[in-house]
Amino acid sequence: MKLSVREMAVFSMLGAVMYLSKMLMEWAPNIHLLGMFVVAFTVVYRAKALYPIYLFVLLTGTLNGFGTWWIPYLYIWTILWGVVMLIPRKLPQKVKNVLYVLVCSAHGFLFGVLYAPAQAIIFGLSFEGMIAWIIAGLPFDMIHGVSNLICGFLIMPIVYILQYMEKRN
């Protein structure tokens, strides 16, 4: 996929906005706008949404350290992107709007489950140990899922703004 200079600039800014939003929300554990951004960028830019997503992942590792906690970031946001890519584009808009919010929320509720396999491999956990790790994180996943549900209502306004900006160029 060849990118224009304009696309490189836009995707760089979007990746930086993702990182900045995460840093601004550090005071509130598991409450952030990342899921909303991943869904919105995927709706507008489709496969090219991977550029700002992975710029965010790279910035996070570079500026916060490439620790073992970072390794799941290499796939966890791609799962959300992939699920959004699977939503048929020909569905009625109202149905898609609801699906986007539900997918964003589900990703938050399942974050610990998605994160767990990498942690199990890295730390040598048994299957039972991985399940215990998931159970211990359930309260945080509940917060994450509810906050993603609430933030999910910002998806379509962000999509409309991005589409408007794309049409202007």
PyMOL CGO cylinders between C-alpha atoms (Angstrom):
from pymol import cmd
from pymol.cgo import CYLINDER

trace = [
    CYLINDER, 0.00, 0.00, 0.00, 1.62, 3.16, -1.17, 0.3, 1, 1, 1, 1, 1, 1,
    CYLINDER, 1.62, 3.16, -1.17, 0.96, 6.25, 0.93, 0.3, 1, 1, 1, 1, 1, 1,
    CYLINDER, 0.96, 6.25, 0.93, 0.91, 9.83, -0.24, 0.3, 1, 1, 1, 1, 1, 1,
    CYLINDER, 0.91, 9.83, -0.24, 2.73, 12.51, 1.74, 0.3, 1, 1, 1, 1, 1, 1,
    CYLINDER, 2.73, 12.51, 1.74, -0.65, 13.79, 2.89, 0.3, 1, 1, 1, 1, 1, 1,
    CYLINDER, -0.65, 13.79, 2.89, -1.65, 10.32, 4.14, 0.3, 1, 1, 1, 1, 1, 1,
    CYLINDER, -1.65, 10.32, 4.14, 1.65, 9.95, 5.97, 0.3, 1, 1, 1, 1, 1, 1,
    CYLINDER, 1.65, 9.95, 5.97, 1.05, 13.27, 7.72, 0.3, 1, 1, 1, 1, 1, 1,
    CYLINDER, 1.05, 13.27, 7.72, -2.58, 12.45, 8.57, 0.3, 1, 1, 1, 1, 1, 1,
    CYLINDER, -2.58, 12.45, 8.57, -1.79, 8.96, 9.86, 0.3, 1, 1, 1, 1, 1, 1,
    CYLINDER, -1.79, 8.96, 9.86, 1.14, 10.29, 11.89, 0.3, 1, 1, 1, 1, 1, 1,
    CYLINDER, 1.14, 10.29, 11.89, -1.12, 12.84, 13.53, 0.3, 1, 1, 1, 1, 1, 1,
    CYLINDER, -1.12, 12.84, 13.53, -3.82, 10.25, 14.21, 0.3, 1, 1, 1, 1, 1, 1,
    CYLINDER, -3.82, 10.25, 14.21, -1.30, 7.86, 15.80, 0.3, 1, 1, 1, 1, 1, 1,
    CYLINDER, -1.30, 7.86, 15.80, 0.05, 10.72, 17.92, 0.3, 1, 1, 1, 1, 1, 1,
    CYLINDER, 0.05, 10.72, 17.92, -3.50, 11.67, 18.96, 0.3, 1, 1, 1, 1, 1, 1,
    CYLINDER, -3.50, 11.67, 18.96, -4.08, 8.08, 20.07, 0.3, 1, 1, 1, 1, 1, 1,
    CYLINDER, -4.08, 8.08, 20.07, -0.92, 8.15, 22.16, 0.3, 1, 1, 1, 1, 1, 1,
    CYLINDER, -0.92, 8.15, 22.16, -1.69, 11.57, 23.63, 0.3, 1, 1, 1, 1, 1, 1,
    CYLINDER, -1.69, 11.57, 23.63, -5.24, 10.52, 24.52, 0.3, 1, 1, 1, 1, 1, 1,
    CYLINDER, -5.24, 10.52, 24.52, -3.86, 7.44, 26.32, 0.3, 1, 1, 1, 1, 1, 1,
    CYLINDER, -3.86, 7.44, 26.32, -1.37, 9.55, 28.27, 0.3, 1, 1, 1, 1, 1, 1,
    CYLINDER, -1.37, 9.55, 28.27, -4.03, 12.12, 29.24, 0.3, 1, 1, 1, 1, 1, 1,
    CYLINDER, -4.03, 12.12, 29.24, -6.24, 9.34, 30.60, 0.3, 1, 1, 1, 1, 1, 1,
    CYLINDER, -6.24, 9.34, 30.60, -3.52, 7.56, 32.62, 0.3, 1, 1, 1, 1, 1, 1,
    CYLINDER, -3.52, 7.56, 32.62, -5.10, 8.83, 35.85, 0.3, 1, 1, 1, 1, 1, 1,
    CYLINDER, -5.10, 8.83, 35.85, -8.15, 6.62, 35.14, 0.3, 1, 1, 1, 1, 1, 1,
    CYLINDER, -8.15, 6.62, 35.14, -7.10, 2.94, 34.84, 0.3, 1, 1, 1, 1, 1, 1,
    CYLINDER, -7.10, 2.94, 34.84, -8.69, 1.14, 31.87, 0.3, 1, 1, 1, 1, 1, 1,
    CYLINDER, -8.69, 1.14, 31.87, -10.62, 4.21, 30.77, 0.3, 1, 1, 1, 1, 1, 1,
    CYLINDER, -10.62, 4.21, 30.77, -9.40, 5.61, 27.46, 0.3, 1, 1, 1, 1, 1, 1,
    CYLINDER, -9.40, 5.61, 27.46, -10.40, 6.46, 23.90, 0.3, 1, 1, 1, 1, 1, 1,
    CYLINDER, -10.40, 6.46, 23.90, -8.21, 3.91, 22.11, 0.3, 1, 1, 1, 1, 1, 1,
    CYLINDER, -8.21, 3.91, 22.11, -10.96, 1.46, 21.15, 0.3, 1, 1, 1, 1, 1, 1,
    CYLINDER, -10.96, 1.46, 21.15, -13.08, 4.32, 19.85, 0.3, 1, 1, 1, 1, 1, 1,
    CYLINDER, -13.08, 4.32, 19.85, -10.18, 5.59, 17.74, 0.3, 1, 1, 1, 1, 1, 1,
    CYLINDER, -10.18, 5.59, 17.74, -9.37, 2.13, 16.34, 0.3, 1, 1, 1, 1, 1, 1,
    CYLINDER, -9.37, 2.13, 16.34, -12.98, 1.58, 15.30, 0.3, 1, 1, 1, 1, 1, 1,
    CYLINDER, -12.98, 1.58, 15.30, -13.40, 5.08, 13.82, 0.3, 1, 1, 1, 1, 1, 1,
    CYLINDER, -13.40, 5.08, 13.82, -10.11, 4.94, 11.91, 0.3, 1, 1, 1, 1, 1, 1,
    CYLINDER, -10.11, 4.94, 11.91, -11.01, 1.49, 10.56, 0.3, 1, 1, 1, 1, 1, 1,
    CYLINDER, -11.01, 1.49, 10.56, -14.44, 2.65, 9.39, 0.3, 1, 1, 1, 1, 1, 1,
    CYLINDER, -14.44, 2.65, 9.39, -12.91, 5.58, 7.50, 0.3, 1, 1, 1, 1, 1, 1,
    CYLINDER, -12.91, 5.58, 7.50, -9.52, 4.28, 6.34, 0.3, 1, 1, 1, 1, 1, 1,
    CYLINDER, -9.52, 4.28, 6.34, -10.13, 0.50, 6.26, 0.3, 1, 1, 1, 1, 1, 1,
    CYLINDER, -10.13, 0.50, 6.26, -6.79, -1.36, 5.83, 0.3, 1, 1, 1, 1, 1, 1,
    CYLINDER, -6.79, -1.36, 5.83, -4.81, 1.87, 6.03, 0.3, 1, 1, 1, 1, 1, 1,
    CYLINDER, -4.81, 1.87, 6.03, -6.05, 2.32, 9.61, 0.3, 1, 1, 1, 1, 1, 1,
    CYLINDER, -6.05, 2.32, 9.61, -3.23, -0.02, 10.58, 0.3, 1, 1, 1, 1, 1, 1,
    CYLINDER, -3.23, -0.02, 10.58, -0.77, 2.83, 10.02, 0.3, 1, 1, 1, 1, 1, 1,
    CYLINDER, -0.77, 2.83, 10.02, -1.98, 5.07, 12.87, 0.3, 1, 1, 1, 1, 1, 1,
    CYLINDER, -1.98, 5.07, 12.87, -2.73, 2.02, 15.04, 0.3, 1, 1, 1, 1, 1, 1,
    CYLINDER, -2.73, 2.02, 15.04, 0.81, 0.69, 14.76, 0.3, 1, 1, 1, 1, 1, 1,
    CYLINDER, 0.81, 0.69, 14.76, 2.31, 4.14, 15.06, 0.3, 1, 1, 1, 1, 1, 1,
    CYLINDER, 2.31, 4.14, 15.06, 0.48, 4.34, 18.40, 0.3, 1, 1, 1, 1, 1, 1,
    CYLINDER, 0.48, 4.34, 18.40, 1.87, 0.91, 19.37, 0.3, 1, 1, 1, 1, 1, 1,
    CYLINDER, 1.87, 0.91, 19.37, 5.40, 1.96, 18.38, 0.3, 1, 1, 1, 1, 1, 1,
    CYLINDER, 5.40, 1.96, 18.38, 5.13, 5.29, 20.23, 0.3, 1, 1, 1, 1, 1, 1,
    CYLINDER, 5.13, 5.29, 20.23, 3.85, 3.49, 23.31, 0.3, 1, 1, 1, 1, 1, 1,
    CYLINDER, 3.85, 3.49, 23.31, 6.80, 1.11, 23.32, 0.3, 1, 1, 1, 1, 1, 1,
    CYLINDER, 6.80, 1.11, 23.32, 9.33, 3.81, 22.51, 0.3, 1, 1, 1, 1, 1, 1,
    CYLINDER, 9.33, 3.81, 22.51, 8.14, 6.30, 25.11, 0.3, 1, 1, 1, 1, 1, 1,
    CYLINDER, 8.14, 6.30, 25.11, 6.99, 3.89, 27.85, 0.3, 1, 1, 1, 1, 1, 1,
    CYLINDER, 6.99, 3.89, 27.85, 9.51, 1.09, 27.40, 0.3, 1, 1, 1, 1, 1, 1,
    CYLINDER, 9.51, 1.09, 27.40, 9.35, -2.13, 25.44, 0.3, 1, 1, 1, 1, 1, 1,
    CYLINDER, 9.35, -2.13, 25.44, 8.49, -4.27, 28.46, 0.3, 1, 1, 1, 1, 1, 1,
    CYLINDER, 8.49, -4.27, 28.46, 6.69, -7.58, 28.50, 0.3, 1, 1, 1, 1, 1, 1,
    CYLINDER, 6.69, -7.58, 28.50, 3.42, -5.67, 29.01, 0.3, 1, 1, 1, 1, 1, 1,
    CYLINDER, 3.42, -5.67, 29.01, 3.89, -4.18, 25.51, 0.3, 1, 1, 1, 1, 1, 1,
    CYLINDER, 3.89, -4.18, 25.51, 4.08, -7.44, 23.55, 0.3, 1, 1, 1, 1, 1, 1,
    CYLINDER, 4.08, -7.44, 23.55, 0.28, -8.02, 23.46, 0.3, 1, 1, 1, 1, 1, 1,
    CYLINDER, 0.28, -8.02, 23.46, -0.09, -4.52, 21.98, 0.3, 1, 1, 1, 1, 1, 1,
    CYLINDER, -0.09, -4.52, 21.98, 1.38, -6.02, 18.80, 0.3, 1, 1, 1, 1, 1, 1,
    CYLINDER, 1.38, -6.02, 18.80, -1.84, -7.99, 18.25, 0.3, 1, 1, 1, 1, 1, 1,
    CYLINDER, -1.84, -7.99, 18.25, -4.54, -6.78, 20.62, 0.3, 1, 1, 1, 1, 1, 1,
    CYLINDER, -4.54, -6.78, 20.62, -5.49, -3.66, 18.63, 0.3, 1, 1, 1, 1, 1, 1,
    CYLINDER, -5.49, -3.66, 18.63, -5.32, -5.61, 15.37, 0.3, 1, 1, 1, 1, 1, 1,
    CYLINDER, -5.32, -5.61, 15.37, -8.02, -7.94, 16.68, 0.3, 1, 1, 1, 1, 1, 1,
    CYLINDER, -8.02, -7.94, 16.68, -10.36, -4.98, 17.15, 0.3, 1, 1, 1, 1, 1, 1,
    CYLINDER, -10.36, -4.98, 17.15, -9.41, -3.66, 13.70, 0.3, 1, 1, 1, 1, 1, 1,
    CYLINDER, -9.41, -3.66, 13.70, -10.06, -7.09, 12.16, 0.3, 1, 1, 1, 1, 1, 1,
    CYLINDER, -10.06, -7.09, 12.16, -13.50, -7.46, 13.74, 0.3, 1, 1, 1, 1, 1, 1,
    CYLINDER, -13.50, -7.46, 13.74, -14.52, -4.01, 12.49, 0.3, 1, 1, 1, 1, 1, 1,
    CYLINDER, -14.52, -4.01, 12.49, -13.22, -4.90, 9.02, 0.3, 1, 1, 1, 1, 1, 1,
    CYLINDER, -13.22, -4.90, 9.02, -15.54, -7.94, 9.07, 0.3, 1, 1, 1, 1, 1, 1,
    CYLINDER, -15.54, -7.94, 9.07, -18.67, -5.83, 9.61, 0.3, 1, 1, 1, 1, 1, 1,
    CYLINDER, -18.67, -5.83, 9.61, -20.41, -5.76, 6.20, 0.3, 1, 1, 1, 1, 1, 1,
    CYLINDER, -20.41, -5.76, 6.20, -20.39, -2.29, 4.67, 0.3, 1, 1, 1, 1, 1, 1,
    CYLINDER, -20.39, -2.29, 4.67, -23.82, -2.82, 3.10, 0.3, 1, 1, 1, 1, 1, 1,
    CYLINDER, -23.82, -2.82, 3.10, -25.66, -3.07, 6.41, 0.3, 1, 1, 1, 1, 1, 1,
    CYLINDER, -25.66, -3.07, 6.41, -28.06, -0.24, 7.25, 0.3, 1, 1, 1, 1, 1, 1,
    CYLINDER, -28.06, -0.24, 7.25, -26.20, 2.65, 8.85, 0.3, 1, 1, 1, 1, 1, 1,
    CYLINDER, -26.20, 2.65, 8.85, -28.16, 2.42, 12.11, 0.3, 1, 1, 1, 1, 1, 1,
    CYLINDER, -28.16, 2.42, 12.11, -27.22, -1.25, 12.45, 0.3, 1, 1, 1, 1, 1, 1,
    CYLINDER, -27.22, -1.25, 12.45, -23.55, -0.49, 11.78, 0.3, 1, 1, 1, 1, 1, 1,
    CYLINDER, -23.55, -0.49, 11.78, -23.60, 2.33, 14.34, 0.3, 1, 1, 1, 1, 1, 1,
    CYLINDER, -23.60, 2.33, 14.34, -24.86, -0.08, 17.03, 0.3, 1, 1, 1, 1, 1, 1,
    CYLINDER, -24.86, -0.08, 17.03, -22.39, -2.79, 15.98, 0.3, 1, 1, 1, 1, 1, 1,
    CYLINDER, -22.39, -2.79, 15.98, -19.45, -0.38, 16.19, 0.3, 1, 1, 1, 1, 1, 1,
    CYLINDER, -19.45, -0.38, 16.19, -20.34, 0.55, 19.77, 0.3, 1, 1, 1, 1, 1, 1,
    CYLINDER, -20.34, 0.55, 19.77, -20.93, -3.09, 20.77, 0.3, 1, 1, 1, 1, 1, 1,
    CYLINDER, -20.93, -3.09, 20.77, -17.67, -4.29, 19.19, 0.3, 1, 1, 1, 1, 1, 1,
    CYLINDER, -17.67, -4.29, 19.19, -15.74, -1.49, 20.91, 0.3, 1, 1, 1, 1, 1, 1,
    CYLINDER, -15.74, -1.49, 20.91, -17.34, -2.40, 24.24, 0.3, 1, 1, 1, 1, 1, 1,
    CYLINDER, -17.34, -2.40, 24.24, -16.78, -6.15, 23.77, 0.3, 1, 1, 1, 1, 1, 1,
    CYLINDER, -16.78, -6.15, 23.77, -13.09, -5.50, 23.09, 0.3, 1, 1, 1, 1, 1, 1,
    CYLINDER, -13.09, -5.50, 23.09, -12.86, -3.76, 26.47, 0.3, 1, 1, 1, 1, 1, 1,
    CYLINDER, -12.86, -3.76, 26.47, -14.68, -6.56, 28.29, 0.3, 1, 1, 1, 1, 1, 1,
    CYLINDER, -14.68, -6.56, 28.29, -12.43, -9.17, 26.61, 0.3, 1, 1, 1, 1, 1, 1,
    CYLINDER, -12.43, -9.17, 26.61, -9.17, -7.23, 26.89, 0.3, 1, 1, 1, 1, 1, 1,
    CYLINDER, -9.17, -7.23, 26.89, -7.82, -9.42, 29.69, 0.3, 1, 1, 1, 1, 1, 1,
    CYLINDER, -7.82, -9.42, 29.69, -8.78, -12.60, 27.86, 0.3, 1, 1, 1, 1, 1, 1,
    CYLINDER, -8.78, -12.60, 27.86, -7.04, -11.36, 24.71, 0.3, 1, 1, 1, 1, 1, 1,
    CYLINDER, -7.04, -11.36, 24.71, -4.00, -10.22, 26.70, 0.3, 1, 1, 1, 1, 1, 1,
    CYLINDER, -4.00, -10.22, 26.70, -3.69, -13.45, 28.72, 0.3, 1, 1, 1, 1, 1, 1,
    CYLINDER, -3.69, -13.45, 28.72, -2.14, -15.84, 26.14, 0.3, 1, 1, 1, 1, 1, 1,
    CYLINDER, -2.14, -15.84, 26.14, 0.92, -13.63, 25.67, 0.3, 1, 1, 1, 1, 1, 1,
    CYLINDER, 0.92, -13.63, 25.67, 1.32, -13.23, 29.41, 0.3, 1, 1, 1, 1, 1, 1,
    CYLINDER, 1.32, -13.23, 29.41, 0.97, -16.99, 29.90, 0.3, 1, 1, 1, 1, 1, 1,
    CYLINDER, 0.97, -16.99, 29.90, 3.70, -17.67, 27.34, 0.3, 1, 1, 1, 1, 1, 1,
    CYLINDER, 3.70, -17.67, 27.34, 6.01, -14.92, 28.61, 0.3, 1, 1, 1, 1, 1, 1,
    CYLINDER, 6.01, -14.92, 28.61, 5.69, -15.90, 32.29, 0.3, 1, 1, 1, 1, 1, 1,
    CYLINDER, 5.69, -15.90, 32.29, 5.33, -19.64, 31.77, 0.3, 1, 1, 1, 1, 1, 1,
    CYLINDER, 5.33, -19.64, 31.77, 1.84, -19.87, 33.23, 0.3, 1, 1, 1, 1, 1, 1,
    CYLINDER, 1.84, -19.87, 33.23, -0.12, -23.08, 33.00, 0.3, 1, 1, 1, 1, 1, 1,
    CYLINDER, -0.12, -23.08, 33.00, -3.61, -23.00, 31.52, 0.3, 1, 1, 1, 1, 1, 1,
    CYLINDER, -3.61, -23.00, 31.52, -5.00, -22.85, 35.05, 0.3, 1, 1, 1, 1, 1, 1,
    CYLINDER, -5.00, -22.85, 35.05, -2.59, -20.03, 35.87, 0.3, 1, 1, 1, 1, 1, 1,
    CYLINDER, -2.59, -20.03, 35.87, -3.74, -18.11, 32.81, 0.3, 1, 1, 1, 1, 1, 1,
    CYLINDER, -3.74, -18.11, 32.81, -7.39, -18.58, 33.82, 0.3, 1, 1, 1, 1, 1, 1,
    CYLINDER, -7.39, -18.58, 33.82, -6.57, -17.34, 37.34, 0.3, 1, 1, 1, 1, 1, 1,
    CYLINDER, -6.57, -17.34, 37.34, -4.83, -14.30, 35.80, 0.3, 1, 1, 1, 1, 1, 1,
    CYLINDER, -4.83, -14.30, 35.80, -7.95, -13.59, 33.70, 0.3, 1, 1, 1, 1, 1, 1,
    CYLINDER, -7.95, -13.59, 33.70, -10.26, -13.94, 36.72, 0.3, 1, 1, 1, 1, 1, 1,
    CYLINDER, -10.26, -13.94, 36.72, -8.07, -11.63, 38.81, 0.3, 1, 1, 1, 1, 1, 1,
    CYLINDER, -8.07, -11.63, 38.81, -8.37, -8.98, 36.09, 0.3, 1, 1, 1, 1, 1, 1,
    CYLINDER, -8.37, -8.98, 36.09, -12.16, -9.20, 35.65, 0.3, 1, 1, 1, 1, 1, 1,
    CYLINDER, -12.16, -9.20, 35.65, -12.94, -6.06, 37.70, 0.3, 1, 1, 1, 1, 1, 1,
    CYLINDER, -12.94, -6.06, 37.70, -10.58, -4.06, 35.46, 0.3, 1, 1, 1, 1, 1, 1,
    CYLINDER, -10.58, -4.06, 35.46, -12.10, -5.61, 32.32, 0.3, 1, 1, 1, 1, 1, 1,
    CYLINDER, -12.10, -5.61, 32.32, -15.57, -4.60, 33.53, 0.3, 1, 1, 1, 1, 1, 1,
    CYLINDER, -15.57, -4.60, 33.53, -14.41, -1.00, 33.89, 0.3, 1, 1, 1, 1, 1, 1,
    CYLINDER, -14.41, -1.00, 33.89, -12.74, -1.23, 30.49, 0.3, 1, 1, 1, 1, 1, 1,
    CYLINDER, -12.74, -1.23, 30.49, -15.85, -2.64, 28.79, 0.3, 1, 1, 1, 1, 1, 1,
    CYLINDER, -15.85, -2.64, 28.79, -18.23, -0.09, 30.30, 0.3, 1, 1, 1, 1, 1, 1,
    CYLINDER, -18.23, -0.09, 30.30, -15.90, 2.81, 29.48, 0.3, 1, 1, 1, 1, 1, 1,
    CYLINDER, -15.90, 2.81, 29.48, -15.51, 1.52, 25.90, 0.3, 1, 1, 1, 1, 1, 1,
    CYLINDER, -15.51, 1.52, 25.90, -19.31, 1.35, 25.67, 0.3, 1, 1, 1, 1, 1, 1,
    CYLINDER, -19.31, 1.35, 25.67, -19.61, 4.98, 26.74, 0.3, 1, 1, 1, 1, 1, 1,
    CYLINDER, -19.61, 4.98, 26.74, -16.69, 6.13, 24.55, 0.3, 1, 1, 1, 1, 1, 1,
    CYLINDER, -16.69, 6.13, 24.55, -18.16, 4.09, 21.69, 0.3, 1, 1, 1, 1, 1, 1,
    CYLINDER, -18.16, 4.09, 21.69, -20.87, 6.70, 21.28, 0.3, 1, 1, 1, 1, 1, 1,
    CYLINDER, -20.87, 6.70, 21.28, -18.14, 9.04, 20.01, 0.3, 1, 1, 1, 1, 1, 1,
    CYLINDER, -18.14, 9.04, 20.01, -17.28, 6.72, 17.12, 0.3, 1, 1, 1, 1, 1, 1,
    CYLINDER, -17.28, 6.72, 17.12, -19.74, 8.11, 14.59, 0.3, 1, 1, 1, 1, 1, 1,
    CYLINDER, -19.74, 8.11, 14.59, -19.03, 11.79, 15.34, 0.3, 1, 1, 1, 1, 1, 1,
    CYLINDER, -19.03, 11.79, 15.34, -15.31, 11.06, 14.82, 0.3, 1, 1, 1, 1, 1, 1,
    CYLINDER, -15.31, 11.06, 14.82, -16.11, 9.12, 11.63, 0.3, 1, 1, 1, 1, 1, 1,
    CYLINDER, -16.11, 9.12, 11.63, -18.19, 12.02, 10.27, 0.3, 1, 1, 1, 1, 1, 1,
    CYLINDER, -18.19, 12.02, 10.27, -15.43, 14.52, 11.02, 0.3, 1, 1, 1, 1, 1, 1,
    CYLINDER, -15.43, 14.52, 11.02, -12.77, 12.36, 9.36, 0.3, 1, 1, 1, 1, 1, 1,
    CYLINDER, -12.77, 12.36, 9.36, -14.98, 11.70, 6.33, 0.3, 1, 1, 1, 1, 1, 1,
    CYLINDER, -14.98, 11.70, 6.33, -15.70, 15.43, 6.01, 0.3, 1, 1, 1, 1, 1, 1,
    CYLINDER, -15.70, 15.43, 6.01, -11.99, 16.20, 6.14, 0.3, 1, 1, 1, 1, 1, 1,
    CYLINDER, -11.99, 16.20, 6.14, -11.25, 13.52, 3.55, 0.3, 1, 1, 1, 1, 1, 1,
    CYLINDER, -11.25, 13.52, 3.55, -13.90, 14.93, 1.18, 0.3, 1, 1, 1, 1, 1, 1,
    CYLINDER, -13.90, 14.93, 1.18, -12.41, 18.42, 1.50, 0.3, 1, 1, 1, 1, 1, 1,
    CYLINDER, -12.41, 18.42, 1.50, -9.12, 17.13, 0.16, 0.3, 1, 1, 1, 1, 1, 1,
]
cmd.load_cgo(trace, "trace")
